[in-house]
């Protein structure tokens, strides 16, 4: 198995690359993007650097790969941050030079479709960071959520252990990004019940592996960036679902396939992200959102009972497509303390 190390972190004043390896939405929706760039400068002290495809809505997979190569190869660039996710980053992977990226390790931040690149980098030997896209977390209306800001600051500028905090509130309803009024106030938030624990009778320590469950299913179908069964033994699996809001039955099917592959029971712990339960296409009310989340949880527990009955599961960890968001180090150490109900990651 490839040795995994933490790339050096940027310092205030350093240049960081802002790329769109998934979708060039900054070109279509500049309001959250420009806000995110401003916060990187003013709140984190970093200098964002754009590349040819950062705002390009029609960039090819080869062109996006070229920008990744350029950013990683440039010694003046100290980190790389994705503008947002998308749906076709899978096609970029075959154009990437793994040796070039391995020779120039840098912290990379992104999630959703960026699960592709996170696992690619992890397999190249560097810890990558699931979370904190420019247009979503950094471009949040009002202000960065305090939990998001603290986690991102620790992951982007710091190093060492960091204890995750369960959110007392959460949000998954967003305004239109092309409407300036969206950014005049804080997003709508709702009370959060905290984490829910299953099989929480032990302490598990291992390296984090996972990401968006829909993207992982595509990677498994394409047979890309999924390690051997032995390589995943003892790792901590983390999964979350997107604003596409997959049906509970589809989640069960994906986990069942992981089980049939012999993969699911390799993980002694699973962190399951708080489910996004609202979108413009499916604007569920509070009651319907609760049903959606309950059915998803039941689907997960059904699959785990069949294929990994001893695995500890923690639900509603704020690591995905809801607000706030906690950064997870892909390939980094995670300690899940069931009896103490604590989760600690190493940035």
N, C-alpha and C positions, 0 to 999 in steps of 0.2 A: 504494500500500500504506500502511496506517495506521502512523504512527510509533509505536514501542514504547518505553516508559520504565519504569524501576524505581520503584514506589511507595516512599515513605519508610517506613523500618522502625520498629517499636516500640522504646521504651526501657524499662529496668526500672521497674516500677511502673505501666506503661500497661495500659489495658483492652483485651482482645482478645475478639472475638465467637466463640462456639462454636456452630456451626450444624449442622443435619442436612439439607442440601439434597438428599440421596439417600434415606437411610433413618433413621428415628428409633429406632435400636437402643439408645441410652442408656436409654430407658424400659424395655426388656426385659432388658438386661444391664448393670446399673449398676457391677459390680465393676471391670472395666477402665476404664470411663468415669471413675469417681471417682478412680481411681489416676492417670489421665492428667491430670485437672484439678489434682490435688495436685502433680504434677511441674511443671506449668506455673507454679504459684505458687512452689514451693520451689526448683526448679532453674533456672528461667528468669526468675523475678521478675516474672511477668505476672499480671494479674487477669482470670480468665475470666468472661465475661458470657454467660448463656444467654438464649435467646429462646423465644417460645411453642411453636415446633415442634421445639426441640432434643431433647426427650424424647418427642415425640408420635409414636406408631406409626401413626396414621391421618391424618396431615396431608395436605391436598391439594397439588397442584402450585402452585396460586395462593397458598396460605398459606406454603409454603416460599419462593416468590419474594418474598413480602411481607417475610419475615424477612431475606432477603438485601438487599433495598432498605433496610430500616431499619438494618441493621448498617453498610452502606456509607455511608449518609447521615449517620450519627451522627459528628460530629467527634471525640468522645471515644474512639471505637473506632479502634485503630491497626493491627489486622490481623484477619483472619478465618480460622478453622481449622475444617475439617470434622470431625465426630465420627467418621465412617466412610463407606464407600461404599454401594452399593445396586444397583438395576437399572432405575430409571425416571426418573433425572434428566433424560433427554432430554425428558420432558414438561414440565419446568420452564422450558426455554429460551424458549418463546414467550410466557411471562408476564413476562420480564425487560425492564427499561427500560435499554437499552444506554447511552443518554445520561446517565441518572442514575449508573450505575456509572462511566462514563468521567469524569464530573465530580467523582467522589469516589474516586480510585484508592487501593487498599489492597492490601497483600500478602495473597494467598489461598493456603492450603495444603490439599492433598487429592490423592487419586489414585483409581484404579479408576473407579467410576461418575462421580467428580468430573472425569474427563477432559472431560466435557461443559462444565462451568463453566470449567475451565482454558483451553480453546480459545476459549470465549465472551469471557473477559476478555482473552486475548491479542489477539483480533480487535478488542476495544474499545480497545486501545492500551497495555495494561499487562502487564508480566511477572508471571506467576503461577507457583506452585511445586508441582511434582508430587512429593508425598510427605507423610509425617508426619501421619496422622490420630490423633485423640486416643485412640481405643479400641485401636488396634493398636500403633503405634510408641511413643506416650507412655504407653500402658497396658500395655506389655510386662511380663510377670512378672519378678520379680527386680529388674532395673534396666534402664535404657535401654542398648542395645548401644553401646559406645564410638564406633563408626563412625557410627551413626545420630545419636548425641548431638552429635558434632562437626559433622556436616554440617548438622543442623537448627539448631544454634546459629549457625553461619556464615550460613545462609540467612535465619533469622528475625530475628536481632539484628545481623547484620553486612552488609557489602557488599564487592564487588570479586571478584577471581579466587580460586578455590578448587580445588585439585587433588584429584580423587577418588582414593580408595585401594581397591584390590582386597581383598576380604575373605579372611582365612585360614580362616574358618569360616562356616557358614551354617545356617539353620534354616527348615524349613517345616512341622514337626509342632507342633501347638498343643494345649493342654488345653482342657477345657470352661470357658467363661467364666462359667457359673453355679455353678461349684464353687470355693469359697474355697481349696481345696488347690492349685489350679492356680497360685495367686499366691504360694505359699510358697517356691518356688525358681526357678532359672534354667530357661529353655526348653531342650529338647534341641537340641544343635548337632552338625554334622557337618563334617569337613574340606572345604575349598573349594579347587578347583584354580586359582583366579584367572581372569583374562580370557583369551579365545581370539581371536586376530586373523586376519582374512582380507583380502587386498589391502592390507596395511599398509605400503605403500611411499611414503606421502606424508603431508603435514599438511593437515588440513581444518579450516577455521574457518567457522562460520555460526551462525545462531540456531536454538535447539532447537525442534522441533515434534514432537508425537506424544502418547503416553500408552498407555492400555490398548488392545490391538489389537481386542478384542471390541467395546468401546465405539466405537472409531473406525469399525468396520464398520457399526454402527448409524447413526452420524452420516452416513456416506457414503450409506447407503440412504435416510435422511431428507433428504439434501441440506442439511445444516445445518453451519455453522462450518468447512467445508472451503474453502480459498481457491482461487484460480485456479492453474493450473499454473505460470504465471510468478511468482506470489507465493512459491511454494515452492522456486524455483530456488536452489540453493546452501545450503539449510538442512540441519541435522543432524537426521535422523529418529531418534526413540527409541521403542521399543515393548516391551511386556511383556504377559504373560498372567496370568489370575486363578486363583483357587482352583477355578473351574469346570473347569479343566484341559482346554481345547479340544484335540481330536484334531489330530495333525500335519497330516492332510489338510485340515482346516478352516483351519489357519494358511496352508497353501499356497493355498487358494482365495481367502482374503482378500487375500494379497499379490498373487496373480494378478490379482484385480480392480483393485487399485491400479495394477498394471502396465498393464492394458488401458485404464485411465483416462488413462494417460500421466503418472502421478504418481510412480511408484517411482524412475525413473531421474533425477528432479530432485534427489534427495538424494545428495550425494557421500559421505556417511557414515551408517551405521546403527548405533546402540547397541541391542543386544538384551538385555533383562533376563533374569537368571537365572530359569529356569522354576520356578514352583510345581508340585511333583510329588507332593503329598500333600494329602488332604482327608478329612473324616469319611466322605464318600461313596466316596472312592477312596483307602483307606489303603495305598498301595503300599509294598512293602519296598524295600530298597536297590537290589537288582538291577532291579526293575521301574521304579524312579525313574530309574535310569541309562538304561534303554531309552527311557523317555518323553522325556527330555531329548535323547538322541541323535536320535530320530526328529523331534523339533521342529526341531533344528538342521539336519538334512538337508532338511526341508521349506523352511526359510528359504533355504538355499543354493540349492536347486532353483529357487525363484522368482527369486532374485537373479540366477542364471546366465542365466535366460531374459529378464529385463526390465531388469536393472541390473548387468551383469557387471563394470563397473569400480568399483562402489561399495565402499568400505571397510566391513567389518562387524566389530564387536566383540561377542562373545558373553559372557554371564554377568556383565554389569555389574549390580551390586546396586541396581537402581532400581525394583523392583516389589513383588510380593507375597511376597517372602522376607525373612528377617531376617539381617543388618542391611539398612538401606535408606538410599540416598544420594539427596538431593533434587536434582531437575533443574529448572532455571529455564525454564519454557515461554516462549519469546520472548527468552530471555537468550542471551548468547554462549556457545558451546562450542568448544573447540579440541581436536581429536583428532589427536594426534601419533603416527602409525603407527610410524616408525622408533624413536622413544624409548619407545613403549608407554605413553603418558601421556594422560590425559583431564583437561582443566581446564574448569570452568564459571565463569560470572560471576554472582554473587548480587547 
